[in-house]
Amino acid sequence: MPDSRYSDLDRPPLSAAALNRALVRPGSLWTGITVVDSTGSTNADLARSAKEGAPEGTVLVAEAQEAGRGRLGRVWSAPPRSGLTFSVLLRPDVPIAAQGWFSLLYGVAAASAVRRLAEVDVRLKWPNDLLIGERKLAGVLAERVDDAIVIGMGMNVTLRTEELPVETATSLGIEEAACIDRDPLLRAVLRELESHYRDWTEAKGDAEASGLRSAYLAASATIGQRVRVELPGQQAVTGQATGVDHYGHLQVEADGERYTLSAGDVVHVRPAG
């Protein structure tokens, strides 16, 4: 049975029943967790569900994703059950201007959960990548759907070196993490996300009052670095990343000027020599 979901015993399937028992309870943010063997894109599927009125806290996990997307439309793929590929549907009651923090909040929660459980030093590259050193462990993609936000993450868990999509990526297995079991990793990420999300929404999206801004700065691999930010229209800004503003935008000092950037592709520039 070469196509059986149990054929690779190093990569056992996730149990939706076990995840729902652990995470869906009265008063919880999470209202239902579905695990599918394969789909085109968990974000696209949840976006359709959002338009059909799916409740906040809906989670969709795919063991394999055939048309996964990253920022700027990049393709993201991995062997079945080698990573965590999932999306969540949330309906935050916060001002639209504050919702630029959402990808950053998700990154803070995921990095905190993985650091604690896997015992690896995960850092955040603005706006949406989780790094170990300078190698990418996971990416986050948030999309607005009417009054909802669908946000997905793809994290490399047991990928081997020869399976990496690009040589600048890594996985928890390659990094010899203390935990490479996807079930407790997913539970930890969702619990951490719930905690940060509740603090942030209770503060009406105020990243300062909720502690989100300070948590992000503490976990950032970008702030304090010399960076090149590639902008739409084939433009770029190179300078020192100095902080994030009230809306989660990146601040860069370059040639005596301060740039505040709401979007862009960040490259960490290594010092000469």
N, C-alpha and C positions, 0 to 999 in steps of 0.2 A: 504494500500500500504506500507507494512513494509519495502520493499526494495527501496522505493523512495528516491532520493537524497534530498528531502525536508521533509523527515519524522522526522528528528531531527531539530526542529526550533532553538535550541540553537547553531546549527552548520550549518548555511546556506552555500550553494555552492558558489564557486567563479565564477565570470563572466569573461570569456575570452574577450568578447567585451569591457567591461569596462576597463579591464587592458590594452588592446591594445590602446584604446583611450587615456588613461592617460600616457602611457610610450613609445609608438612607434610613433616617429615624425621625421621630417627631422633633420639630424645631431645627432640623439640619437644613443647610443650604441645598444639599443634593437631593433631588426628587426622583431620580431614576438613572441607572447606568446600564447601557446596552453595549454588548460586545459582539462585533460581527467578524467573520473570517476575513472578509475583504471588501473594500469599497474604493470608489474613485478618490473621494476626498471627504474626510470627516467634517471639515468646515463647510463644504458645499451641502452635504446632507443635513447638517444642523441648521444651516441658513434656510433651507426649505422648510424644516420643522418649525423654525421661528416664525416664518410667515403664516404657518398653519396654526399658530397659537400655542406651541409647546411651552411648558412652564419653565420659569427660571430654575436652574439647577439640573437641567437635563445634560447628561454626559454620554458621548458616543466614543467608543474605543474600537479601533480596527487592528486586527492582527497583521493585516497587510494593506497597503494603500497604493493604488495604481496610478493615481494622478495627483499626488501630494504636491503642494505648492509652498514655496517660501516667499520672502519679500521679493519684489520686483519680478514676480512671475517665475522665479527659478523652480526647477523640478527637484523634488526631494523624494528619494526612494530608498528602501532597505529590504533585506530578506524578511520573509514572514516571521513574526514573533521574536525578532532580534532587537526590537526597540519598543518604546512606548509611543504610540501614535493615537492621540485623542483630542477631542474638542469639547468645550463646555459652552452652554448657553446661559447668559446672564442678562438681567434687565436692571442695570444700576440706576437708582434714583438720585443722580448727581448732575450738576450742570454739564452741558455739552463740553464746555471749555476744559473741564477737569478730566475728561475721558481720555485725553492724551496720555494720562498716567497708566492706562489700563495694561498695556504690554509690559511696562516697567514693574507694575505690581505683580503681575503673573511671574515675571522673571525672578523677582525677589523671593516670592513664595517657593518657586521650584528650586532655586539655588539653595535656599535655607533647608528645604527638606532633603535634598541630595547630600549636602554637606553633612547633615546630622546622621543620616542613615548609611550612606556609602563611604563616609569619612574621606572625601576628596575635596580639595579646595576649588570649588566652583565659583567663578566670577562672572560678571555681567558686562557684555559689550553693548553699548547703546546702539539701537534701542531695544534689541530683541534676541540677542544670542547669549547662550550660556557657554562659557569657556572653561577649559582646564589648561592652564598655561595660556598659549595662544591658539590652541586647537579647539574647534567647535564641537561641543557635546550635544547641544540642542538648539532649536530655533523656535520662535513663537510668532504666530500670525494672528492678528486681531482684525475683525471685519465688522462693520456696522450693518445691521439688518433691521430696518425700520426703527423700533424703539429698543431693540436688543443689540447685544454684542456677542458675536461668536468668536471664540478665541481657541486656537489649536496649538498643540506642541508636538514636535517630533524629537524624541530623545534616543540617542544611540546607547543601547544597554549591552548587548552581547556581540555586537559586530566585531569580526576579526579584521586584522589589518588589511587583508586582501579584499574584504567586502566593503571597505569605506568608499563612499561616493567620490570623495576628493581627498588628497593627501593631507589637507589642512584640518581634517576632521579627526575625532577620536571617539572612544566609547568607554563606558564604565569598565567593561571587561579588559580592554587594552590598558587602562589606568590601574588595574588590579584593585578595584574598589572593594570595600568590605561587604557590600551587598550588590548582587546583580540579579536578584529575584524581582521580577517586574511587579508582582502583586503588592508586596509591602511598599515598593517605590511609588506606585500609583496611589495607594492609600495615603502615603505621607504627603505627596504633592497636593492632593485634593484637600486634605485636612489643613495644610498650611495655607493653601489658597483661600479656603473658607475663613480662616482667622484674619488674614490680611484684608480680605474683601469686606468683612463685617466692620472692621475698624475704619476702613476708608469710607464706606457708605454711611456709617453713623456720623462721620465727620463731614458729610455732604461733599465728599471729594476733595477735602482740604488735605493735601499731602503732608503739610507741615504738622497740622494738629493730630493727624492719625499716626504720625511717626514713619510714614512711608518714605518721605524724602530722605530722612536720615538713614533709614535702612538701605535705601538704594545707593546712597553715596558710600556707605560702608562696604557694600558688596561690589562696587563698580570697578571694572578693569580699565575703563576708559578715562574717568576723571583723573586729571593729573598727567595724562599721557600726551605726547605729541601725536596728532592724528591728521589724516587726510580724509575729508568728508566729500565723497563724490555725490554731486547734486544732480537733479534733473536738468536736461539740456546740456549735458557734457561739460558742466562746470564743476569746480572743486575748490575747497577751502582747506589750506594746510596751516595748522597752528597748534596751540596748547588747549586741550579740553579743560575748562576751568570749573564747570558745574552744570547743574540743570536748573531751569527757572521754575516758577510757580506752576507752570503747565506741563512740566516734564520735557521741555525742549532743551537741546544740548547747547551749551554756551562755549564758544571757541574764540580765543584771542589770537589774532593773526595780523601781522604788519601794523600793530598799534591800534587795531580796531576790534570791537567785540561783535561777533556774529551769533545770532540766536537762531537755531535751526530746528525746524519741526519735523524734518524728514531728511534722509540721506544714508548713504552706505559708508560706514566708518571703517577705515583701515588704520590699525595701530602702527605708527612709523617707528621703527627701531632707530636708536641713536646711531650716528655714523661711527663705524669701527666697532 
